[in-house]
Amino acid sequence: NAASVTGQMIALDGGQHLAWETPDIMGIRE
């Protein structure tokens, strides 16, 4: 799913650019 893929991307990237690119998903996941 999108959320799962995003989580993996954030883990690989360090959560820098994707963190601000998907604040809504981050808020839900957090």
PQR file with spaces between the fields and no chain letter, atoms N, CA, C, O and H, PARSE charges and radii, in Angstrom:
ATOM       1  N    ASN     1       0.834   -1.198    0.000 -0.4000 1.5000
ATOM       2  CA   ASN     1       0.000    0.000    0.000 -0.0000 2.0000
ATOM       3  C    ASN     1       0.870    1.249    0.000  0.5500 1.7000
ATOM       4  O    ASN     1       2.062    1.195    0.302 -0.5500 1.4000
ATOM       5  N    ALA     2       0.255    2.370   -0.342 -0.4000 1.5000
ATOM       6  CA   ALA     2       0.982    3.640   -0.442 -0.0000 2.0000
ATOM       7  C    ALA     2       1.670    3.987    0.875  0.5500 1.7000
ATOM       8  O    ALA     2       2.829    4.400    0.886 -0.5500 1.4000
ATOM       9  H    ALA     2      -0.713    2.414   -0.588  0.4000 1.0000
ATOM      10  N    ALA     3       0.956    3.820    1.974 -0.4000 1.5000
ATOM      11  CA   ALA     3       1.514    4.158    3.287 -0.0000 2.0000
ATOM      12  C    ALA     3       2.723    3.285    3.599  0.5500 1.7000
ATOM      13  O    ALA     3       3.723    3.772    4.128 -0.5500 1.4000
ATOM      14  H    ALA     3       0.014    3.484    1.965  0.4000 1.0000
ATOM      15  N    SER     4       2.635    2.002    3.274 -0.4000 1.5000
ATOM      16  CA   SER     4       3.734    1.082    3.538 -0.0000 2.0000
ATOM      17  C    SER     4       4.949    1.447    2.706  0.5500 1.7000
ATOM      18  O    SER     4       6.070    1.489    3.213 -0.5500 1.4000
ATOM      19  H    SER     4       1.823    1.607    2.844  0.4000 1.0000
ATOM      20  N    VAL     5       4.720    1.711    1.418 -0.4000 1.5000
ATOM      21  CA   VAL     5       5.809    2.086    0.514 -0.0000 2.0000
ATOM      22  C    VAL     5       6.457    3.375    0.981  0.5500 1.7000
ATOM      23  O    VAL     5       7.681    3.504    0.978 -0.5500 1.4000
ATOM      24  H    VAL     5       3.810    1.676    1.007  0.4000 1.0000
ATOM      25  N    THR     6       5.622    4.335    1.387 -0.4000 1.5000
ATOM      26  CA   THR     6       6.140    5.615    1.877 -0.0000 2.0000
ATOM      27  C    THR     6       6.996    5.394    3.117  0.5500 1.7000
ATOM      28  O    THR     6       8.052    6.008    3.267 -0.5500 1.4000
ATOM      29  H    THR     6       4.628    4.230    1.390  0.4000 1.0000
ATOM      30  N    GLY     7       6.546    4.530    3.989 -0.4000 1.5000
ATOM      31  CA   GLY     7       7.299    4.232    5.202 -0.0000 2.0000
ATOM      32  C    GLY     7       8.668    3.666    4.880  0.5500 1.7000
ATOM      33  O    GLY     7       9.659    4.033    5.512 -0.5500 1.4000
ATOM      34  H    GLY     7       5.688    4.031    3.867  0.4000 1.0000
ATOM      35  N    GLN     8       8.731    2.761    3.888 -0.4000 1.5000
ATOM      36  CA   GLN     8       9.998    2.173    3.475 -0.0000 2.0000
ATOM      37  C    GLN     8      10.897    3.233    2.861  0.5500 1.7000
ATOM      38  O    GLN     8      12.098    3.266    3.130 -0.5500 1.4000
ATOM      39  H    GLN     8       7.926    2.463    3.375  0.4000 1.0000
ATOM      40  N    MET     9      10.316    4.104    2.036 -0.4000 1.5000
ATOM      41  CA   MET     9      11.081    5.171    1.395 -0.0000 2.0000
ATOM      42  C    MET     9      11.669    6.102    2.443  0.5500 1.7000
ATOM      43  O    MET     9      12.827    6.509    2.350 -0.5500 1.4000
ATOM      44  H    MET     9       9.340    4.077    1.818  0.4000 1.0000
ATOM      45  N    ILE    10      10.855    6.434    3.443 -0.4000 1.5000
ATOM      46  CA   ILE    10      11.315    7.313    4.521 -0.0000 2.0000
ATOM      47  C    ILE    10      12.473    6.653    5.276  0.5500 1.7000
ATOM      48  O    ILE    10      13.443    7.316    5.643 -0.5500 1.4000
ATOM      49  H    ILE    10       9.914    6.104    3.518  0.4000 1.0000
ATOM      50  N    ALA    11      12.362    5.357    5.500 -0.4000 1.5000
ATOM      51  CA   ALA    11      13.405    4.631    6.215 -0.0000 2.0000
ATOM      52  C    ALA    11      14.702    4.637    5.409  0.5500 1.7000
ATOM      53  O    ALA    11      15.786    4.792    5.971 -0.5500 1.4000
ATOM      54  H    ALA    11      11.574    4.818    5.202  0.4000 1.0000
ATOM      55  N    LEU    12      14.586    4.468    4.092 -0.4000 1.5000
ATOM      56  CA   LEU    12      15.760    4.430    3.226 -0.0000 2.0000
ATOM      57  C    LEU    12      16.361    5.816    3.052  0.5500 1.7000
ATOM      58  O    LEU    12      17.581    5.975    3.062 -0.5500 1.4000
ATOM      59  H    LEU    12      13.705    4.342    3.636  0.4000 1.0000
ATOM      60  N    ASP    13      15.511    6.810    2.893 -0.4000 1.5000
ATOM      61  CA   ASP    13      15.965    8.174    2.628 -0.0000 2.0000
ATOM      62  C    ASP    13      16.342    8.903    3.907  0.5500 1.7000
ATOM      63  O    ASP    13      17.073    9.893    3.869 -0.5500 1.4000
ATOM      64  H    ASP    13      14.519    6.680    2.885  0.4000 1.0000
ATOM      65  N    GLY    14      15.849    8.422    5.030 -0.4000 1.5000
ATOM      66  CA   GLY    14      16.138    9.087    6.288 -0.0000 2.0000
ATOM      67  C    GLY    14      14.990    9.972    6.722  0.5500 1.7000
ATOM      68  O    GLY    14      15.067   10.636    7.756 -0.5500 1.4000
ATOM      69  H    GLY    14      15.255    7.618    5.061  0.4000 1.0000
ATOM      70  N    GLY    15      13.915    9.984    5.929 -0.4000 1.5000
ATOM      71  CA   GLY    15      12.733   10.757    6.300 -0.0000 2.0000
ATOM      72  C    GLY    15      12.925   12.253    6.157  0.5500 1.7000
ATOM      73  O    GLY    15      12.314   13.023    6.898 -0.5500 1.4000
ATOM      74  H    GLY    15      13.853    9.444    5.090  0.4000 1.0000
ATOM      75  N    GLN    16      13.761   12.684    5.221 -0.4000 1.5000
ATOM      76  CA   GLN    16      14.002   14.117    5.061 -0.0000 2.0000
ATOM      77  C    GLN    16      13.007   14.735    4.091  0.5500 1.7000
ATOM      78  O    GLN    16      12.100   15.452    4.515 -0.5500 1.4000
ATOM      79  H    GLN    16      14.258   12.058    4.619  0.4000 1.0000
ATOM      80  N    HIS    17      13.162   14.469    2.786 -0.4000 1.5000
ATOM      81  CA   HIS    17      12.307   15.131    1.796 -0.0000 2.0000
ATOM      82  C    HIS    17      10.897   14.538    1.795  0.5500 1.7000
ATOM      83  O    HIS    17       9.927   15.258    1.563 -0.5500 1.4000
ATOM      84  H    HIS    17      13.898   13.887    2.442  0.4000 1.0000
ATOM      85  N    LEU    18      10.776   13.240    2.050 -0.4000 1.5000
ATOM      86  CA   LEU    18       9.448   12.630    2.064 -0.0000 2.0000
ATOM      87  C    LEU    18       8.663   13.043    3.304  0.5500 1.7000
ATOM      88  O    LEU    18       7.433   13.005    3.313 -0.5500 1.4000
ATOM      89  H    LEU    18      11.564   12.655    2.239  0.4000 1.0000
ATOM      90  N    ALA    19       9.385   13.436    4.346 -0.4000 1.5000
ATOM      91  CA   ALA    19       8.724   13.839    5.588 -0.0000 2.0000
ATOM      92  C    ALA    19       7.868   15.074    5.362  0.5500 1.7000
ATOM      93  O    ALA    19       6.766   15.181    5.902 -0.5500 1.4000
ATOM      94  H    ALA    19      10.385   13.467    4.339  0.4000 1.0000
ATOM      95  N    TRP    20       8.372   16.000    4.568 -0.4000 1.5000
ATOM      96  CA   TRP    20       7.597   17.225    4.308 -0.0000 2.0000
ATOM      97  C    TRP    20       6.697   17.051    3.093  0.5500 1.7000
ATOM      98  O    TRP    20       5.746   17.807    2.897 -0.5500 1.4000
ATOM      99  H    TRP    20       9.267   15.913    4.130  0.4000 1.0000
ATOM     100  N    GLU    21       7.011   16.037    2.273 -0.4000 1.5000
ATOM     101  CA   GLU    21       6.213   15.815    1.067 -0.0000 2.0000
ATOM     102  C    GLU    21       4.911   15.079    1.400  0.5500 1.7000
ATOM     103  O    GLU    21       3.924   15.193    0.673 -0.5500 1.4000
ATOM     104  H    GLU    21       7.783   15.423    2.432  0.4000 1.0000
ATOM     105  N    THR    22       4.916   14.332    2.491 -0.4000 1.5000
ATOM     106  CA   THR    22       3.723   13.582    2.887 -0.0000 2.0000
ATOM     107  C    THR    22       3.442   13.769    4.380  0.5500 1.7000
ATOM     108  O    THR    22       3.467   12.796    5.133 -0.5500 1.4000
ATOM     109  H    THR    22       5.718   14.240    3.082  0.4000 1.0000
ATOM     110  N    PRO    23       3.177   15.001    4.817 -0.5600 1.5000
ATOM     111  CA   PRO    23       2.920   15.273    6.239  0.2800 2.0000
ATOM     112  C    PRO    23       1.621   14.640    6.726  0.5500 1.7000
ATOM     113  O    PRO    23       1.491   14.287    7.898 -0.5500 1.4000
ATOM     114  N    ASP    24       0.657   14.501    5.809 -0.4000 1.5000
ATOM     115  CA   ASP    24      -0.621   13.897    6.164 -0.0000 2.0000
ATOM     116  C    ASP    24      -0.438   12.422    6.513  0.5500 1.7000
ATOM     117  O    ASP    24      -0.991   11.940    7.501 -0.5500 1.4000
ATOM     118  H    ASP    24       0.763   14.787    4.857  0.4000 1.0000
ATOM     119  N    ILE    25       0.336   11.711    5.702 -0.4000 1.5000
ATOM     120  CA   ILE    25       0.590   10.294    5.961 -0.0000 2.0000
ATOM     121  C    ILE    25       1.400   10.138    7.244  0.5500 1.7000
ATOM     122  O    ILE    25       1.117    9.266    8.065 -0.5500 1.4000
ATOM     123  H    ILE    25       0.786   12.103    4.900  0.4000 1.0000
ATOM     124  N    MET    26       2.402   10.987    7.408 -0.4000 1.5000
ATOM     125  CA   MET    26       3.226   10.938    8.611 -0.0000 2.0000
ATOM     126  C    MET    26       2.366   11.129    9.851  0.5500 1.7000
ATOM     127  O    MET    26       2.536   10.428   10.849 -0.5500 1.4000
ATOM     128  H    MET    26       2.632   11.695    6.741  0.4000 1.0000
ATOM     129  N    GLY    27       1.445   12.081    9.784 -0.4000 1.5000
ATOM     130  CA   GLY    27       0.567   12.349   10.917 -0.0000 2.0000
ATOM     131  C    GLY    27      -0.274   11.134   11.270  0.5500 1.7000
ATOM     132  O    GLY    27      -0.473   10.828   12.446 -0.5500 1.4000
ATOM     133  H    GLY    27       1.307   12.651    8.974  0.4000 1.0000
ATOM     134  N    ILE    28      -0.770   10.439   10.246 -0.4000 1.5000
ATOM     135  CA   ILE    28      -1.602    9.268   10.475 -0.0000 2.0000
ATOM     136  C    ILE    28      -0.754    8.110   11.015  0.5500 1.7000
ATOM     137  O    ILE    28      -1.157    7.434   11.962 -0.5500 1.4000
ATOM     138  H    ILE    28      -0.609   10.688    9.291  0.4000 1.0000
ATOM     139  N    ARG    29       0.403    7.887   10.423 -0.4000 1.5000
ATOM     140  CA   ARG    29       1.282    6.800   10.832 -0.0000 2.0000
ATOM     141  C    ARG    29       1.807    7.033   12.244  0.5500 1.7000
ATOM     142  O    ARG    29       1.913    6.097   13.036 -0.5500 1.4000
ATOM     143  H    ARG    29       0.731    8.436    9.654  0.4000 1.0000
ATOM     144  N    GLU    30       2.132    8.276   12.550 -0.4000 1.5000
ATOM     145  CA   GLU    30       2.616    8.626   13.887 -0.0000 2.0000
ATOM     146  C    GLU    30       1.471    8.502   14.879  0.5500 1.7000
ATOM     147  O    GLU    30       1.656    8.751   16.070 -0.5500 1.4000
ATOM     148  H    GLU    30       2.046    9.036   11.907  0.4000 1.0000
